[in-house]
Amino acid sequence: MSEALLRRVQRLEDLEAIRALKARYLNACDQQDPQLAAGCFAPGEILIDMGHLGQLTSRDQFMAVFSQLGCQPFVLDLHHGGNPELAFMDDDHATGVWSLDYRNMNTQAKTVTFLAVTYHDEYRRLEGEWRITASRSQFRTALHCSYASGTLEALLVDRSVAALFNAASPANPEPETRPETHSGAQP
C-alpha cells in the first residue's frame, strides 16, 4: 500500500475516532456519568467555556460542576450532537464545530428546557488516543418552559438561559424566580 493511501486511511480513522469521542462524551452526559464524560477531555490544563456557567480549566472542575448540576435523579437530559465539521491542523491536532440539540426535563422544578448550541472544539492525540483540549459553547436559542400548572407555559425565549441565573458562575447555579422573560440579550 502506498504512503499516500496509508495517510488517507489514517485520516479517515482519525475522523471516526473524533466522532466516537464526541458521541462518548454526549452519551456519558445523558447517562449522568461524570467520570466517563471527564475522561473525554485531556489531562492537565484544558478550557471548557460553558457560557453563563463560567470557564473550567480541568477535568476535575468539570466533574464537580457536572455532578452538581447534571447528575441528579430529577434531571433528565438529552444531548444530541450532529453536523460535525472537523478539520486537521496536523496529524495530532484537530478542530471541530458541532450542533447540539439539548433537552432538559427537571421533574423537581417541573420545567422543560430546549437549547440549540454550537460547540467549538479542539482535539489532540495523546498516547494514541484523541482527547478534547478545549470546548466552547455558543448558545443559539433557548426555550425554557414550566409544566407546573398542568400545561406547558413559556417562561423564557432567548439566545441562552443565562437570564435565569443569579450570577455567571458554576459556584452559584441556583435559578432566580422570575416572571415570564422574553429578552433578546446575548449570553
Order of alpha helices (4+ residues) and beta strands (2+ residues): alpha-alpha-beta-beta-alpha-beta-beta-beta-beta-beta
